[in-house]
Each structure stands twice: as C-alpha cells, then as structure tokens.
C-alpha cells in the first residue's frame, strides 16, 4: 500500500471517529440553545472551557510522548506500562486533592460546588483513558478506537435527550413513578454534566482491561526521558487551551456581570459554526501525527511532508469558502433560536482561525521530529500571550464603543493562530527545511480568503454569487492540480503513489526498508 493511500485510509477512519461524534454532539447545540437561556448556555461553555484546560494538564504531554517513544524504543511494552502507571497515579492524586478543595475552587471561579464536583470526575475519567486510546492508535486499531469514541458520544447524546426532553414529560405525566422522581426542576445544567459523567464512566469501563493487561512495571529512566520530551508539549497544550478556550472565560470575567454570560452564550453558539473546519483539522491531526513519526526515517520525508501540507491547504481552503458561503443556511439548521444569531459576524474569523491552526499543525512537524519540542512550547506561549493581551485590550474597547465584546475575542483568536503559523514556518526553515510549494499554498489560501470576504461581507446570502465563487475556486484547483487529478482518474479505484505525486521519488511499495 502506498504512503498516501495508507495515510488516506488512516485519516478516513480516524476522521469517522471524529466527524460522527462531533456531529452527534453538535445535535446538542440546538437542544441546549432551545432549553437553556443564553446565560445558562454561557455558563455551561465557561465550565467546559475550564474542563478542557484541565484535560490538558492531566495528560501533561504524555500522549505525544507515548507515540514518540513507542516508535523509538525497542521495548514497547515498557512504554505502555510506564505511561499508563504515570497517568493513573497523577489522576488519582488530582482527584483526591480537587475533591478536598472543591468548595474553594467553586468560590474561586464562581460556580455551584455541585457542578465543580461533576467536572472533577469527568476530567479524571477522561484522563484515565488517554493512554489506552493512544495504544489503539499506535497499534493500528483505528476501527476499535472509532467504535469506542463514537459510543462515548452516542451515550452522552442519548442521556442528554432523555434528561432534557423526555424526563420532564415523564415527570409531568407520571410524577409518582420512579423515573418521574429523578426529575428536578431548573436542573438542566446539572443533567448536562451527569450525562457527561455517565458517558465517560462507560468509556473507562470498556478500556479498563488495559490496566489489567500490563505487568505494572515502572521504568524510571524511561519515564524521565518521556517527561523531558512531554513537558514542553504540556506547556504547548496549556497555551493551546488558552488560545482555544480562555476567550469564553475572559468574556465572563471582563464584561459587566449583567450581560457577561449572555454574550458568552451567543458567542459560543455561533463559534460552533466553525465545527466543519475543526472536524477537518482534528481528523487530519489524529491520522497525521503517527504518520509523521513512523515515516521520519524515509529518505524523501521532507518532500512527503511538503506535499501533504499542500493538499491539506487545498481541501481546507475549499472548506473555508464553502462554510462561509453557506453560513446563514447552517445557522438555521444548527442554531434554531434566533436570539443567538447576533454573533454571526464572528463566524468567518473563527473558521479562518481554525484553518490557521491546522496549517500550524502541519508546519510544526519539524520540532517534534528533531526532539526540540520546547520550541513548540515557546511558539504556543507566544500565541497564548497574544490571546490574553488582545482579549484584555479588545473586549473592553469593543464593549465601550457600543459593539460586542466577543468581537475582541474573535480577533484575538485569529491573531494568535496566525502568528503561530508564521513563526513555525520561519523557524522550520532554519532548523528542518521542508520544500513547501509556497506559491501554490499562498495562492489557494489567499484566494479562498478574498472570495470569503466578498461572499460574506458584500454578497451575504446571495447564493448565485457564492456558488459562482466556489465554482471559480474549484476550477482554480483543477487548473493547478490537473496532473494529480488526472492520475487519480486514470487509476479510478486506486489513489496515486508517491511517484505520481513527487517525481523521481521511489515508490514505498518497492522499498524494502519502508515500513
């Protein structure tokens, strides 16, 4: 199987594991925006933002470190055992400490202690499955990985539907029944967290055998090496969490109390329209990280990375333009309550920001391959600083001038990811030169941005113009990539080999050293 065919297969399966759960979870958006007031929906998103931040902390870079050392070390079982025990011990310590001080945590962030308790359990349960999930990916078991991931979200979705829609009806019709006794009025936010706990717990039970199938041997020397490699990833992860989630936390803190949670609610709802780019970026990342590491020793690795990045930009540019052209149709499907539509103006910025993040993911391969992950941490810190500074500056400015504070958050997000993308490209050329086709990459990216601006800001909801721009962009792709496309058409059922895409490159199928 050729290099790209294998990548496509892995990305497709992992993409399924990402797309379906995200699509299922996205079904919750119209439910939440229908059954929750804007302020309560804002509260849920603020707590979720904290949750994502602590998910990063409890993983402390061990997932990426696991992939690196699993491919590098001769004793792969030792890598599995050491990383598993490390996550187990730290998760249990976090559980004990956070439950002990949960009242102080609740007072610090300003939320009900009951919700904080639920959040703690969700975070710990999610941390305990990090290595079992990573092992499935490393051992090439994408189908099992996908089934479990999808099952987690299906369970979460079903319990949300039950608690928010059906349980109130049961309680009304049969208040003395057992199910009716489970209903508590004005407890919608609590039911959301209970649904998450149930889903996380069942996922943990499915993966629990991983803890009994190891020898419980801990290699201190290996652990130290993994921590040295992984801690910069932790710093980068925290910075990413700040870039991705702290805008909602800062909006809640910096805006006047009477409007803060409502603005977070409408901003978070419209932010969800960036889902399509997030899906594309996330699915690609899941497939590409093991791919980058496993093919780093190939003689033509840099050419391969350059080609993969170019096609990522091509497809991503098309997704960017398509979503922006049809954004007002998507909002009617995904955000039924018109009160949340006031934040639609942030949509193009959020989609483009997520695209920049995807490009950065491609460009960041160099510092992982040369074991200089600390550089990635520095880049991410720069992005986090930009996020924090611009949020602190712009949210009050926009609010004071009669606009909405969340516009400052959207601008901060795109500025942070755009800066990280540029910095990684510049430093990558110095430490690990990769022959990117910047003329074509810049052309696709630039044209999609220009067309998006024209469609959204000058001809919004004019689909004759929007579709025409999409067709022009597709022709631009065909004109520049017709050699590749013709190769695909000639092969029909089989994608092109490396040799078709990168001239004078040996076909991996014919290379005895290729694995």
C-alpha positions, 0 to 999 in steps of 0.5 A, a space after each residue: 500500500 502506498 504512503 498516501 493511500 495508507 495515510 488516506 485510509 488512516 485519516 478516513 477512519 480516524 476522521 469517522 471517529 471524529 466527524 460522527 461524534 462531533 456531529 452527534 454532539 453538535 445535535 446538542 447545540 440546538 437542544 441546549 440553545 432551545 432549553 437553556 437561556 443564553 446565560 445558562 448556555 454561557 455558563 455551561 461553555 465557561 465550565 467546559 472551557 475550564 474542563 478542557 484546560 484541565 484535560 490538558 494538564 492531566 495528560 501533561 504531554 504524555 500522549 505525544 510522548 507515548 507515540 514518540 517513544 513507542 516508535 523509538 524504543 525497542 521495548 514497547 511494552 515498557 512504554 505502555 506500562 510506564 505511561 499508563 502507571 504515570 497517568 493513573 497515579 497523577 489522576 488519582 492524586 488530582 482527584 483526591 486533592 480537587 475533591 478536598 478543595 472543591 468548595 474553594 475552587 467553586 468560590 474561586 471561579 464562581 460556580 455551584 460546588 455541585 457542578 465543580 464536583 461533576 467536572 472533577 470526575 469527568 476530567 479524571 475519567 477522561 484522563 484515565 483513558 488517554 493512554 489506552 486510546 493512544 495504544 489503539 492508535 499506535 497499534 493500528 486499531 483505528 476501527 476499535 478506537 472509532 467504535 469506542 469514541 463514537 459510543 462515548 458520544 452516542 451515550 452522552 447524546 442519548 442521556 442528554 435527550 432523555 434528561 432534557 426532553 423526555 424526563 420532564 414529560 415523564 415527570 409531568 405525566 407520571 410524577 409518582 413513578 420512579 423515573 418521574 422522581 429523578 426529575 428536578 426542576 431548573 436542573 438542566 445544567 446539572 443533567 448536562 454534566 451527569 450525562 457527561 459523567 455517565 458517558 465517560 464512566 462507560 468509556 473507562 469501563 470498556 478500556 479498563 482491561 488495559 490496566 489489567 493487561 500490563 505487568 505494572 512495571 515502572 521504568 524510571 529512566 524511561 519515564 524521565 526521558 518521556 517527561 523531558 520530551 512531554 513537558 514542553 508539549 504540556 506547556 504547548 497544550 496549556 497555551 493551546 487551551 488558552 488560545 482555544 478556550 480562555 476567550 469564553 472565560 475572559 468574556 465572563 470575567 471582563 464584561 459587566 456581570 449583567 450581560 457577561 454570560 449572555 454574550 458568552 452564550 451567543 458567542 459560543 453558539 455561533 463559534 460552533 459554526 466553525 465545527 466543519 473546519 475543526 472536524 477537518 483539522 482534528 481528523 487530519 491531526 489524529 491520522 497525521 501525527 503517527 504518520 509523521 513519526 513512523 515515516 521520519 526515517 524515509 529518505 524523501 520525508 521532507 518532500 512527503 511532508 511538503 506535499 501533504 501540507 499542500 493538499 491539506 491547504 487545498 481541501 481546507 481552503 475549499 472548506 473555508 469558502 464553502 462554510 462561509 458561503 453557506 453560513 446563514 443556511 447552517 445557522 438555521 439548521 444548527 442554531 434554531 433560536 434566533 436570539 443567538 444569531 447576533 454573533 454571526 459576524 464572528 463566524 468567518 474569523 473563527 473558521 479562518 482561525 481554525 484553518 490557521 491552526 491546522 496549517 500550524 499543525 502541519 508546519 510544526 512537524 519539524 520540532 517534534 521530529 528533531 526532539 526540540 519540542 520546547 520550541 513548540 512550547 515557546 511558539 504556543 506561549 507566544 500565541 497564548 500571550 497574544 490571546 490574553 493581551 488582545 482579549 484584555 485590550 479588545 473586549 473592553 474597547 469593543 464593549 465601550 464603543 457600543 459593539 460586542 465584546 466577543 468581537 475582541 475575542 474573535 480577533 484575538 483568536 485569529 491573531 494568535 493562530 496566525 502568528 503561530 503559523 508564521 513563526 513555525 514556518 520561519 523557524 522550520 526553515 532554519 532548523 528542518 527545511 521542508 520544500 513547501 510549494 509556497 506559491 501554490 499554498 499562498 495562492 489557494 489560501 489567499 484566494 479562498 480568503 478574498 472570495 470569503 470576504 466578498 461572499 460574506 461581507 458584500 454578497 451575504 446570502 446571495 447564493 448565485 454569487 457564492 456558488 459562482 465563487 466556489 465554482 471559480 475556486 474549484 476550477 482554480 484547483 483543477 487548473 493547478 492540480 490537473 496532473 494529480 487529478 488526472 492520475 487519480 482518474 486514470 487509476 479510478 479505484 486506486 489513489 496515486 503513489 508517491 511517484 505520481 505525486 513527487 517525481 523521481 521519488 521511489 515508490 514505498 511499495 518497492 522499498 524494502 526498508 519502508 515500513 
